[in-house]
Amino acid sequence: MKLISFGTTFLSLEELTLVLTLLFVVAGFLIVIGFRKAGFAMIGSALVLALLPVFEPFLDPILTLIPDWAFWLLIGLFGLTILRWVLNIFIGREAANSAIGNLVASAIKGVITAPLRALRKFF
């Protein structure tokens, strides 16, 4: 009961239908004004959100077997994927790949240098 029940905890059925309606309207608007890829991606996201309660009994036991650190790693990767998708829309593929690469490189550098900075305070 990690991620799947998290979404249904904060959204009731009425609110979920409102969110889905809003997603479909915005996706249709994006398709009309020429952002076809973004519109169809938003429709796909809305369909996944709509079908999530159907697949909850099957995915919930699998997600409970995953350790917490791996679960949060998957959430972080999912967040980076969504950030790359949004950046692709606004600044282009190459710039988005460069921005995500710099972000990941800075995060890895921070993880590696954090113990060294902690040791510096003692000496």
C-alpha positions in Angstrom: 0.0 0.0 0.0 2.5 2.5 -1.0 1.9 4.5 -4.2 -1.4 3.1 -5.5 -3.5 3.8 -2.4 -1.7 7.2 -2.0 -3.6 8.7 -5.0 -7.0 7.3 -3.9 -6.5 8.5 -0.4 -6.5 12.2 -1.3 -9.0 12.1 -4.2 -12.6 11.0 -3.8 -14.4 9.5 -6.8 -16.1 12.9 -7.5 -12.8 14.8 -7.5 -11.2 12.1 -9.6 -13.9 12.5 -12.3 -13.4 16.3 -12.2 -9.6 15.9 -12.6 -10.1 13.5 -15.5 -12.5 15.8 -17.2 -10.1 18.7 -16.8 -7.2 16.6 -18.2 -9.3 15.5 -21.2 -10.4 19.1 -21.9 -6.8 20.5 -21.6 -5.5 17.6 -23.8 -8.1 18.4 -26.5 -7.2 22.0 -26.4 -3.5 21.2 -26.8 -4.3 19.0 -29.8 -6.4 21.7 -31.4 -3.7 24.4 -31.0 -1.0 22.1 -32.5 0.7 20.4 -29.5 -0.4 17.0 -30.6 2.3 15.0 -28.8 1.6 16.7 -25.5 -2.1 16.4 -25.9 -2.0 12.6 -26.6 0.5 12.1 -23.7 -2.0 13.9 -21.4 -4.8 11.7 -22.7 -2.6 8.6 -22.0 -1.9 10.0 -18.5 -5.6 10.5 -17.9 -6.4 7.0 -19.0 -3.7 5.5 -16.7 -5.1 7.6 -13.8 -8.6 6.4 -14.6 -7.6 2.7 -14.7 -5.4 2.9 -11.6 -8.2 1.7 -9.2 -8.8 -1.3 -11.5 -5.2 -2.5 -11.3 -4.8 -1.6 -7.6 -5.4 -5.1 -6.3 -2.8 -6.5 -8.6 -0.1 -3.8 -8.2 -0.4 -3.3 -4.4 1.2 -6.7 -3.4 4.0 -6.1 -5.8 4.7 -2.6 -4.5 4.7 -3.9 -0.9 7.5 -6.3 -1.7 9.8 -3.5 -3.0 12.1 -2.0 -0.3 11.5 1.6 0.7 14.8 2.9 -0.7 14.1 1.2 -4.1 10.5 2.6 -4.0 11.7 6.2 -3.5 14.4 5.7 -6.2 11.6 4.7 -8.6 9.6 7.7 -7.6 12.6 9.9 -8.2 13.2 8.4 -11.6 9.6 8.9 -12.5 9.8 12.5 -11.4 12.9 13.0 -13.6 11.0 11.5 -16.5 8.1 13.9 -16.1 10.5 16.8 -15.7 12.2 15.8 -19.0 8.9 15.5 -20.7 7.9 19.0 -19.6 11.2 20.4 -20.6 11.0 18.7 -24.0 7.8 20.6 -24.7 9.2 24.0 -23.7 12.9 24.0 -24.6 13.4 21.1 -26.9 14.9 17.6 -26.7 18.6 18.4 -26.6 18.3 21.2 -24.0 16.1 19.0 -21.9 18.6 16.1 -22.0 21.4 18.5 -21.1 19.4 20.0 -18.2 18.5 16.5 -16.8 22.1 15.4 -17.2 23.4 18.4 -15.3 20.8 17.8 -12.6 21.7 14.1 -12.1 25.4 14.9 -12.2 25.0 17.5 -9.5 23.0 15.1 -7.4 25.6 12.4 -7.7 28.3 14.9 -6.8 26.3 16.0 -3.8 25.9 12.4 -2.6 29.6 11.7 -3.0 30.8 14.9 -1.4 28.3 15.0 1.5 30.4 12.6 3.8 33.5 14.6 3.0 31.8 17.9 4.0 30.6 16.3 7.2 34.2 15.2 8.0 35.5 18.7 7.3 33.6 20.0 10.2 35.5 17.7 12.6 38.9 18.6 11.4 
